[in-house]
């Protein structure tokens, strides 16, 4: 079942998806050549929005936390991709230390940790979970709603190696986005840490990712002979913003105006009858915090105290100072008359599944990553890199192929982003 698009899947996006299908050999060859030049991120998830006239990524997470929401039938794909990913880093694969977020009370998140654990084990890895929580001083068992159990253990550092009391892994796998910073215990390790510390939200910026995506989308669109705007949201940034003290409002309002005007030009070009909007959000961080929909710059200067407080703080209580103004992409996908958006999961450079994030009380122009959301696994009939070329773009595997292509473009952008961050870190060390 492919969710219903309330606008007919016609016009520019239908043409784009046909172009994807017609160009499949060219696309796959181009992506393969990119992975020969750039190191693929270990894993990632990409939030997409499909408006019927545009299909674009709006967020890329390098520490994905929803593996438990994937269709169980695609577990073999995850296992195969995980084997490929780990073997590149640690060919003998003698042990993986998984370090999760500190959300020990969030059972939904812990189900995700359990699923990553299961994938690693089925991929033939010895894997245990090390906790950054200071109150985990001995192996601690946590019972999960599905009847399974996780054991969290205290980390032990010996020189430049990190492990557990009786476990010396060859690789450290983070499922912790480091919003509060990189703990000392994780720095200067001789083992490979994946994703690298530089991918954490304490240094990473969404604007850096979308700058890299802008480059990728431009090259890809040139390859296919299409308008890059069809897969690429406009964006701008403002730094030194303080919502509570109303500092930086003029910058925000001006950038909102500029991005809205650029969208209006494109909407006129493609005959789109909907009202343009932007999403204003923190330039760092996850969990859907610090996000608002804006259709006019006057809304920025008219925020009330409650709205300013909501925008001022993100995960770990961190203050927002850098802000991304991103073109809003409508989602006209629905499940049971509720608004939905696809989220695509990748391990190594393989698409391993995805799900729809569904929200019954949010609108087509709002952020769906909010309390009250639920998830439905994508109903794959076949692997989403295996389209049926004899059928139309709206056929299930073909729609999912388009999702998989755009998600992998975002994955490639993340690769460029990590390379740039690591080069910057190396340069800083040389000059230190």
Protein Blocks (a to p, Z undefined) as FASTA:
>chain_A
ZZddfbdcehjllmmmmmmmmmmmmmmmmmmmmmmmpccdfbdcdddddehjaccdfbdc
fbdcklmmpcfklmmmmmmmmmmmmmmmmmnonaccddddfklklmklmmmmmmmmmmmm
mnopacddddfbfklmbdcddddfkopacdddddddehjaccdfklccfbdcdfbehlno
pcfklgoiabdcdddfklpmklgcfklmmmmmmmmmmmmmmmnopafklmoccddddehi
afknogoklmmmmmmmmmmmmmmmmmmmnopabdcddddddfbdehhiaiacdfbfklmm
mccfklmmmmmpcehhiacfbdcdddddddfbdeehiacddddddehjbdfbdcddddfk
bcfkbcfbbghiacdddddfbdcklccfkbcfklmklmmmmmmmmmmmmmmmmmmmmmmm
mmmmmmmmmmZZ
